[in-house]
Amino acid sequence: MQIHSGEKYTTPQGFKAIKDGIKKTQVEYTPLKKPSWLRVKAQGGPRYEAVKRIVHEHRLATVCEEAKCPNMSECWSRGTATIMLMGEVCTRACRFCSVNTGNPKGWLDSEEPENTAKSVELMGLKYVVLTSVNRDDLPDGGAAHYAACVQAVRERNPDTAVEALTPDFLGDLKAVEVVVDSGLQVFAQNVETVKRLTHPVRDPRAGYEQTLEVLAHAKRHRPDVLTKTSLMLGLGETRQEVQECLQDLRAANVDIVTFGQYLQPTRNHYPIDRYLTPEEFEAYRELGLSMGFLEVVSGVMVRSSYRAEQVLEGNNVGLSSHKG
């Protein structure tokens, strides 16, 4: 049976969820016309099909599919994928995100750490991003399970670097430490937008200062681990607000920032205020670099995990010729 966006459904594990995370809205609106630079050329081929097969055979959720990422065909054709841990149902309902929302009631797949490690091996990945839904139904927010997945990947793939794009664990810094100590190279938690727009864009349980403290603590706890965050642009933020956010992130000793254009997943989600030009994204990159970030990845189609393995090459992951 087809489930439409915004409808409630029952998951295979037996709990209720909302498709694409946000209930249907009756608000009328006229979508903005997409500019020419937002066109994405679909890719395919044997590598794409191989990654798709591995993901589905091992029951892996990917943020590529669940968040309707526009770069999925490119990344899968290159043999990379961002694996989403702890299922495909999030306990939060951020208005920018199309991941399904519900209460998993403590459900976890005990085979997920080993399946994830096997999949990374089969894909031949040298760099993998592990992200997850928010699991506020779990006492530790899923930190122990997350760490088990990282450790399994590292044990089976000792030459593979791991980036963890994590929840905020409701600000539980001990849970942050569990993940940071699991053997990863990069710890990421997305601030998503500027302070003024945090609410209504993010779920009420998320918070601007909460994310800053999670990132700051991760760096304090393990200075050798790189810290990273991401902002969506086009939600109605001003340049001054973006600059102030960057100042806050530098104060938290964040190493890497990414900027990308917000794309409204469905008509039920937070509306787009405007589309930024490629030149504006380049200007934000220059601003961030001038403030001392190790790298600022900025582009219309950039997402937090996009070409993550190339982030330290100093050329905007191949999107520009600028050398930082």
Sequence and secondary structure as in RCSB ss.txt:
>XXXX:A:sequence
MQIHSGEKYTTPQGFKAIKDGIKKTQVEYTPLKKPSWLRVKAQGGPRYEAVKRIVHEHRLATVCEEAKCPNMSEC
WSRGTATIMLMGEVCTRACRFCSVNTGNPKGWLDSEEPENTAKSVELMGLKYVVLTSVNRDDLPDGGAAHYAACV
QAVRERNPDTAVEALTPDFLGDLKAVEVVVDSGLQVFAQNVETVKRLTHPVRDPRAGYEQTLEVLAHAKRHRPDV
LTKTSLMLGLGETRQEVQECLQDLRAANVDIVTFGQYLQPTRNHYPIDRYLTPEEFEAYRELGLSMGFLEVVSGV
MVRSSYRAEQVLEGNNVGLSSHKG
>XXXX:A:secstr
    TT EEE TTS EEETTSS             GGG      SHHHHHHHHHHHHTT EEHHHHTT TTHHHH
HHTT  EEEES SEES   TT  SEEE  TT   TTHHHHHHHHHHHHT SEEEEEE   TTSTTTTHHHHHHHH
HHHHHH TT EEEEE   GGG HHHHHHHHTTS SEEE   BS GGGHHHHS TT  HHHHHHHHHHHHHH TTS
EEEEEEEE SS  HHHHHHHHHHHHHTT  EEEEEE   SSTTS        HHHHHHHHHHHHHTT SEEEE T
T  TTTTGGGGGGSSGGGT     
